[in-house]
Amino acid sequence: MEIDLKRENARRLAAEFAENGDAFGWFEALYKEAAGDNDHIPWADLEPNRFFREWAEKTGLKGDGQKALVVGCGLGDDAKYLHDLGFKVTAFDISPTAIEWARKLYAGAEIQFETADLFQPFRGWLGAFDFVLEVYTIQPLPMEMRSKVIDAIAAFVGGGGGKLVVVCRGREDDEEPDQLPWPLSRNDLSGFEENGLIQTYFEEIWDEEDEQKRFVVEYARSS
């Protein structure tokens, strides 16, 4: 399925669920509708996000047994990449179908895949991770929830130098997004700093394929 058709289908499902006051149910519906065919999922490439991987290679990212969390992990490609880099990985998604799919894809890897709600995480997860990864999870959620989403993600980052990396579509502060996925501005991202994180890296990349800018941002929790 062509990428534009996949995105239009995702937008259709999101709009249908939003009309019924459900901002999250469309994720499970999309994975169920795909029926095991990742070609129907706009963001499922069965390989790690290329912008994150480029950053990881550039910075020499290594796990060394540290605890990592992948937010909105989908089919688990980024979780597997972190596992291969030596992290002890936990990954979650709100879709039970996505988590079941990820467990099958990476059954041979010691990755803890869990079905969980970002706003109702397992109690032991708060402030518990050395490295948190967020790729494209904020941007499909309603704009009015953005600050709440950022607060929830920041809460996973452990003290004493815990890190967070965010990969997202980007926009200017004065640019109005017109459709899902809703790009993030630098002003949006400043919410992480309001949660006590320090921005340590920022890169803007132009995606020729998508004709859309990407932001790759790293934050650290002060000691």
HELIX and SHEET records of a PDB file:
HELIX    1   1 ILE A    3  GLU A   19  1                                  17    
HELIX    2   2 GLY A   25  ALA A   34  1                                  10    
HELIX    3   3 ASN A   38  HIS A   40  5                                   3    
HELIX    4   4 ARG A   50  THR A   59  1                                  10    
HELIX    5   5 ASP A   77  ASP A   84  1                                   8    
HELIX    6   6 PRO A   96  LEU A  105  1                                  10    
HELIX    7   7 ARG A  123  TRP A  125  5                                   3    
HELIX    8   8 MET A  143  MET A  145  5                                   3    
HELIX    9   9 ARG A  146  ALA A  154  1                                   9    
HELIX   10  10 ARG A  186  GLU A  194  1                                   9    
SHEET    1   A 7 ILE A 111  THR A 115  0                                        
SHEET    2   A 7 LYS A  88  ASP A  93  1                                        
SHEET    3   A 7 LYS A  67  VAL A  71  1                                        
SHEET    4   A 7 PHE A 131  VAL A 135  1                                        
SHEET    5   A 7 LYS A 163  ARG A 169  1                                        
SHEET    6   A 7 GLN A 212  ARG A 221 -1                                        
SHEET    7   A 7 LEU A 197  ASP A 207 -1                                        
END                                                                             
